[in-house]
Protein backbone atom coordinates (compact mmCIF):
# COMPACT_ATOMS: atom_id res chain seq x y z
CA UNK A 1 0.00 0.00 0.00
CA UNK A 2 1.18 3.48 -0.81
CA UNK A 3 2.13 5.57 2.20
CA UNK A 4 -0.21 8.42 3.03
CA UNK A 5 2.52 11.05 2.89
CA UNK A 6 3.60 9.88 -0.57
CA UNK A 7 0.02 9.98 -1.83
CA UNK A 8 -0.44 13.52 -0.52
CA UNK A 9 2.80 14.61 -2.21
CA UNK A 10 1.64 13.27 -5.58
CA UNK A 11 -1.78 14.90 -5.30
CA UNK A 12 -0.24 18.23 -4.28
CA UNK A 13 2.48 18.23 -6.96
CA UNK A 14 2.43 21.04 -9.55
CA UNK A 15 -0.53 22.78 -7.99
CA UNK A 16 -1.02 26.39 -9.04
CA UNK A 17 -2.68 29.13 -6.97
CA UNK A 18 -6.30 29.74 -7.94
CA UNK A 19 -7.87 33.17 -7.80
CA UNK A 20 -11.32 32.90 -6.20
CA UNK A 21 -14.27 34.11 -8.23
CA UNK A 22 -16.23 37.13 -7.17
CA UNK A 23 -19.65 36.61 -5.64
CA UNK A 24 -22.52 35.69 -8.02
CA UNK A 25 -24.20 39.02 -7.35
CA UNK A 26 -21.14 41.06 -8.33
CA UNK A 27 -20.48 38.92 -11.41
CA UNK A 28 -24.12 39.25 -12.45
CA UNK A 29 -24.03 43.04 -12.01
CA UNK A 30 -20.88 43.32 -14.13
CA UNK A 31 -22.32 41.16 -16.88
CA UNK A 32 -25.64 43.02 -16.88
CA UNK A 33 -23.87 46.35 -17.17
CA UNK A 34 -22.02 45.28 -20.30
CA UNK A 35 -24.99 43.36 -21.73
CA UNK A 36 -27.39 46.27 -21.24
CA UNK A 37 -24.97 48.63 -22.95
CA UNK A 38 -24.66 46.17 -25.85
CA UNK A 39 -28.45 45.87 -26.18
CA UNK A 40 -28.88 49.65 -26.03
CA UNK A 41 -26.32 50.18 -28.80
CA UNK A 42 -27.87 47.40 -30.87
CA UNK A 43 -31.31 48.96 -30.53
CA UNK A 44 -30.08 52.42 -31.50
CA UNK A 45 -28.22 51.03 -34.51
CA UNK A 46 -31.30 49.18 -35.81
CA UNK A 47 -34.06 51.57 -34.70
CA UNK A 48 -36.61 52.44 -37.36
CA UNK A 49 -38.80 55.56 -37.67
CA UNK A 50 -41.56 55.57 -35.07
CA UNK A 51 -39.71 53.27 -32.68
CA UNK A 52 -38.99 56.13 -30.26
CA UNK A 53 -42.71 56.59 -29.64
CA UNK A 54 -42.86 53.14 -28.10
CA UNK A 55 -40.63 54.26 -25.24
CA UNK A 56 -43.45 56.32 -23.73
CA UNK A 57 -46.15 53.67 -24.18
CA UNK A 58 -46.78 52.03 -20.79
CA UNK A 59 -47.98 48.84 -22.49
CA UNK A 60 -44.49 48.50 -23.99
CA UNK A 61 -42.28 50.22 -21.41
CA UNK A 62 -43.49 48.43 -18.27
CA UNK A 63 -42.93 44.86 -19.58
CA UNK A 64 -39.43 45.81 -20.72
CA UNK A 65 -38.52 47.19 -17.30
CA UNK A 66 -39.79 43.95 -15.78
CA UNK A 67 -37.74 42.08 -18.41
CA UNK A 68 -34.56 43.82 -17.23
CA UNK A 69 -35.31 42.83 -13.64
CA UNK A 70 -36.06 39.23 -14.69
CA UNK A 71 -32.82 39.11 -16.68
CA UNK A 72 -30.80 40.31 -13.68
CA UNK A 73 -32.40 37.71 -11.40
CA UNK A 74 -31.87 34.94 -13.96
CA UNK A 75 -28.24 35.77 -14.63
CA UNK A 76 -27.54 36.00 -10.89
CA UNK A 77 -29.11 32.56 -10.43
CA UNK A 78 -27.00 31.25 -13.33
CA UNK A 79 -23.78 32.47 -11.69
CA UNK A 80 -24.92 31.09 -8.33
CA UNK A 81 -25.68 27.69 -9.89
CA UNK A 82 -21.97 27.13 -10.69
CA UNK A 83 -21.03 27.57 -7.04
CA UNK A 84 -21.36 24.28 -5.11
CA UNK A 85 -23.70 24.67 -2.16
CA UNK A 86 -25.24 27.87 -3.51
CA UNK A 87 -28.32 29.41 -1.97
CA UNK A 88 -31.35 27.88 -3.71
CA UNK A 89 -33.40 31.02 -3.07
CA UNK A 90 -31.73 32.59 -6.12
CA UNK A 91 -33.56 30.04 -8.29
CA UNK A 92 -36.86 30.96 -6.64
CA UNK A 93 -36.32 34.65 -7.24
CA UNK A 94 -35.37 33.96 -10.86
CA UNK A 95 -38.58 31.98 -11.36
CA UNK A 96 -40.61 34.79 -9.79
CA UNK A 97 -38.95 37.32 -12.08
CA UNK A 98 -39.68 35.26 -15.20
CA UNK A 99 -43.32 34.71 -14.21
CA UNK A 100 -43.72 38.44 -13.55
CA UNK A 101 -42.17 39.28 -16.92
CA UNK A 102 -44.34 36.85 -18.87
CA UNK A 103 -47.37 38.12 -16.99
CA UNK A 104 -46.52 41.73 -17.85
CA UNK A 105 -46.12 40.79 -21.52
CA UNK A 106 -49.44 38.95 -21.48
CA UNK A 107 -51.24 41.90 -19.90
CA UNK A 108 -49.71 44.23 -22.47
CA UNK A 109 -50.75 41.96 -25.32
CA UNK A 110 -54.18 40.83 -24.15
CA UNK A 111 -55.21 43.13 -21.34
CA UNK A 112 -56.07 46.33 -23.17
CA UNK A 113 -58.85 45.11 -25.39
CA UNK A 114 -56.41 43.79 -27.95
CA UNK A 115 -57.70 41.28 -30.43
CA UNK A 116 -56.08 39.48 -33.29
CA UNK A 117 -57.13 36.62 -35.50
CA UNK A 118 -55.15 33.41 -35.54
CA UNK A 119 -54.23 33.95 -39.19
CA UNK A 120 -52.99 37.45 -38.44
CA UNK A 121 -50.65 36.15 -35.75
CA UNK A 122 -49.19 33.53 -38.07
CA UNK A 123 -48.97 35.96 -40.97
CA UNK A 124 -47.03 38.70 -39.20
CA UNK A 125 -44.00 38.39 -41.45
CA UNK A 126 -42.30 41.47 -40.07
CA UNK A 127 -41.92 39.61 -36.78
CA UNK A 128 -39.44 37.27 -38.48
CA UNK A 129 -36.91 40.08 -38.28
CA UNK A 130 -37.56 40.34 -34.54
CA UNK A 131 -36.95 36.61 -34.23
CA UNK A 132 -33.66 37.03 -36.10
CA UNK A 133 -32.74 39.94 -33.83
CA UNK A 134 -33.41 37.92 -30.68
CA UNK A 135 -31.46 34.88 -31.87
CA UNK A 136 -28.60 36.56 -33.73
CA UNK A 137 -28.37 39.54 -31.39
CA UNK A 138 -28.44 37.30 -28.34
CA UNK A 139 -25.79 34.89 -29.64
CA UNK A 140 -22.78 37.03 -28.58
CA UNK A 141 -24.28 37.42 -25.11
CA UNK A 142 -24.81 33.65 -24.85
CA UNK A 143 -21.20 33.02 -25.85
CA UNK A 144 -19.85 35.58 -23.37
CA UNK A 145 -22.02 34.29 -20.54
CA UNK A 146 -21.05 30.67 -21.27
CA UNK A 147 -17.36 31.60 -21.06
CA UNK A 148 -17.93 33.24 -17.68
CA UNK A 149 -20.00 30.34 -16.34
CA UNK A 150 -17.33 27.81 -17.35
CA UNK A 151 -15.01 29.41 -14.82
CA UNK A 152 -17.19 27.96 -12.05
CA UNK A 153 -18.36 24.41 -11.43
CA UNK A 154 -21.45 23.82 -13.60
CA UNK A 155 -22.58 20.62 -11.91
CA UNK A 156 -26.09 21.04 -13.37
CA UNK A 157 -25.32 22.32 -16.87
CA UNK A 158 -28.89 22.19 -18.19
CA UNK A 159 -30.23 24.27 -15.30
CA UNK A 160 -27.39 26.75 -15.67
CA UNK A 161 -27.85 26.99 -19.44
CA UNK A 162 -31.60 27.48 -19.11
CA UNK A 163 -31.12 30.35 -16.69
CA UNK A 164 -28.50 31.90 -18.97
CA UNK A 165 -30.77 31.60 -22.02
CA UNK A 166 -33.69 33.19 -20.18
CA UNK A 167 -31.46 36.06 -19.05
CA UNK A 168 -30.16 36.69 -22.56
CA UNK A 169 -33.55 36.14 -24.21
CA UNK A 170 -35.30 38.68 -22.01
CA UNK A 171 -32.60 41.25 -22.77
CA UNK A 172 -32.68 40.60 -26.50
CA UNK A 173 -36.46 40.85 -26.39
CA UNK A 174 -36.11 44.44 -25.16
CA UNK A 175 -34.22 45.32 -28.32
CA UNK A 176 -36.77 43.49 -30.48
CA UNK A 177 -39.65 45.35 -28.84
CA UNK A 178 -38.11 48.80 -29.26
CA UNK A 179 -36.34 48.67 -32.61
CA UNK A 180 -39.50 49.02 -34.71
CA UNK A 181 -43.25 49.53 -34.14
CA UNK A 182 -45.29 46.32 -34.08
CA UNK A 183 -48.66 45.74 -35.67
CA UNK A 184 -50.16 44.26 -32.50
CA UNK A 185 -49.03 43.00 -29.13
CA UNK A 186 -50.40 39.50 -29.61
CA UNK A 187 -48.26 38.77 -32.65
CA UNK A 188 -45.19 40.08 -30.84
CA UNK A 189 -46.04 37.98 -27.78
CA UNK A 190 -46.15 34.71 -29.71
CA UNK A 191 -43.30 35.37 -32.13
CA UNK A 192 -40.92 36.77 -29.51
CA UNK A 193 -41.91 34.06 -27.06
CA UNK A 194 -41.25 31.41 -29.69
CA UNK A 195 -37.81 32.83 -30.42
CA UNK A 196 -36.87 32.84 -26.74
CA UNK A 197 -38.15 29.27 -26.39
CA UNK A 198 -35.90 28.21 -29.29
CA UNK A 199 -32.97 29.95 -27.61
CA UNK A 200 -33.67 28.16 -24.32
CA UNK A 201 -33.99 24.75 -25.97
CA UNK A 202 -30.80 25.25 -28.00
CA UNK A 203 -28.81 26.28 -24.93
CA UNK A 204 -30.19 23.40 -22.87
CA UNK A 205 -29.31 20.92 -25.63
CA UNK A 206 -25.74 22.20 -25.93
CA UNK A 207 -25.14 22.60 -22.21
CA UNK A 208 -23.62 19.12 -21.59
CA UNK A 209 -21.01 19.84 -24.28
CA UNK A 210 -20.19 23.45 -23.33
CA UNK A 211 -20.73 23.75 -19.59
CA UNK A 212 -18.39 21.04 -18.36
CA UNK A 213 -16.43 21.13 -15.14
CA UNK A 214 -13.02 21.05 -16.80
CA UNK A 215 -11.08 20.56 -13.56
CA UNK A 216 -12.97 17.42 -12.60
CA UNK A 217 -11.84 15.22 -15.49
CA UNK A 218 -8.04 15.71 -15.18
CA UNK A 219 -8.27 15.30 -11.41
CA UNK A 220 -10.34 12.13 -11.72
CA UNK A 221 -7.95 10.77 -14.35
CA UNK A 222 -4.92 11.49 -12.16
CA UNK A 223 -6.48 9.82 -9.14
CA UNK A 224 -7.42 6.79 -11.22
CA UNK A 225 -3.88 6.40 -12.53
CA UNK A 226 -2.42 6.76 -9.06
CA UNK A 227 -4.75 4.15 -7.56
CA UNK A 228 -4.35 1.72 -10.45
CA UNK A 229 -0.61 2.00 -11.00
CA UNK A 230 0.91 2.72 -7.63
CA UNK A 231 -1.25 1.17 -4.94
N, C-alpha and C positions, 0 to 999 in steps of 0.2 A: 504494500500500500504506500502511496505517495505521502510524504510527511506534510503536515498542515502548513508549515512555514514555507516549504517549497512551492506548494500549490498557491499560496497567497502571493508569492513573488512572481509567479508566472502570470497570474491574473492581473497583477498591478504593473507589469512591465509595459513600457512605452505608453503609459497613460498621459494624455494631454489635458491641461486645465480647460474647463468648460465655463463659458460665461453664461450665467443664468439669464433666462428670458425675463422680460418685464412682465408685469401683471397683465392678465387678459383685458382688464378695463383700459389700461394705458395703451396696449397694442391695438385694441379696437378703436380707441379715439384717434390714434395716429393714422390708422388705415382709413377711417371715415373722413378725416380731414383731406387726405389726398384724393380719395375716391369722389367726394363731393365736389372738389375743385375740378376734377376730370369731367364729371357729369355736367357741371355748369358750363365749362368750355365747350363740351360736345353739343350741348343744347344751343348755345349762342351761335356756334358755327353752322348748325343745320336749321336754325329757326326760320320759319316762313312768315310772310305777311299775315298779320292777324293773330299770330301766336302770343304776342305780348298781352292781348286782351284777356287771355285765359288766366293770367296771373292774378287778376282781381276777381275772378269768379269763385265764390266760396265752394261751389260744387266740384271745382277742380283743385283749388288751392288746399282745402282742408285734407282731402285724402292724400295729397302729396306730402304734407307735413307729417301726417301719421305714418306714411311710407318711410320717411327719413328716420323716425323714431323706431319703427319696426326693423329697419335695416341695422341700426345701431345695436339694438338688443340681440338680433340674430348673429351679427358678426362678433359681438362679445361672447355669446354662447359658443360660437365656433372656436374662438381662441381658448375659451375655458375647457372645451371638450378634449383638447390635446394636452391637458394637464391632469395626470393621474390623481384621482381623489378630489376632483373639482366639485364645487358647490352645484348641486343639481337644480337649485333655484334659478340659475341662469337660463336653463332650458324652459322652465315654466314661464319666466318673463318673456322669452323669445316667442313662445307659443301665444301668449296673451297679445303681444305686439302684432303678430301676423293676423290673428283673428280680428283685432281692432282695425287693422289696415284693410283687410278684405271686406269687413263690415262697412267701413267708410266708403270704399269703392262701390259697394252694392247700393248703399243709400244714395250716392251721387248718381248712379246709373238708373236706379229704379224708383227712388223715393221722391222725385219731384214731378210726378205725373208723366214720366217718360214712357214712351211706347215705341216699339219697333217690331216689324214683322220678322218672322224667322228667315225669310228669304233675304231681307235687307241686311240682317246680321251676317249671313254667309256671303253676301255679295259686296261687302264693303272692301273693295280691292285696295283702297288707299291704306287700309290698316296693315297690308302686307309690308309696307315700308316701316311701319312701327314695329312689326315683328322682327324685321331685319335689324332695326336699330337696337332692340332689346338684346338680341342674340349676338350680333357682331359688336355692338358697343359694349356689351357686358363681358365679352371674351377676355379683353386685357385685364379687367378687374378679377375675373375668375383665376387667370394665370398668376397674377400677383398675389392674390389671397392664398392660393394653393402653395406657392413657394414659402409664404410666411407660416402657414400651418404645418408644413413639413418639418419645420424647425422644432416642433414639439413632439409629442408622442400620440399620434392619432390611432388609439387603440380601437376606436369605433369609426372607421373611415366613412361609412355610409351616412351616419348621423352627422359627422363633421361636414361632409360634402353637401348634404341637404341644407344645413344651416348656412353654409357659405353661398350656395346658389340662391337661397331665399334673400339673403342680404344683398347680393349683387342684382338679382332680378328686381327687387323693389326699388333700388337706386336707378337702374336702367329704365324702369317704368316711368320714373319722374321725367326723364328726358323725352321719352316717347309721348307723354301726355302734354308736354309744353312745346314741343318743336313745331307743331302745326295744329290748327283747329281740327276738331273731329266732328263728323256728321251727327253722331249721337253717342251718348254714354254707354248704351247697351252694347253696341258693336265694339267699342274700345274695351269694355269689361271682358268680353269673351275672347277677343283676339289677343289682348295683352296678357290675360290670364293664361291662355293657351301657350303663348310664347314662354312665359315664366315656368309653366309646368314642364315644357320641353327642356328648358335649361336645368331644372331640378332633376329630371330623370336622367339627363345626359351626365350630370355631375355625379349622381349616385351610382350610375353604371361604371363610370371611370374611376371612382374612388379607390377600389381595392388595388388598382394599378399605379395610382399617383400618390395617394396618402398612405405610404408605408412607413413603418417605424424603422428607419434605416439602421439604427444602432443595434437593434435587436438581433438581426440576422448574423452579422459578424461575431457578436458576442456569443450567440448560441452555437455558432460553428466552432469558435475557439474552445468553448467549454466541452463540446462533443469530442474534439480532437484530443484534448487533454485527458478526458476520462477514458477514451478508447485506447489511446496510444501509450499513456504513461502510468496508468493505475495498475 
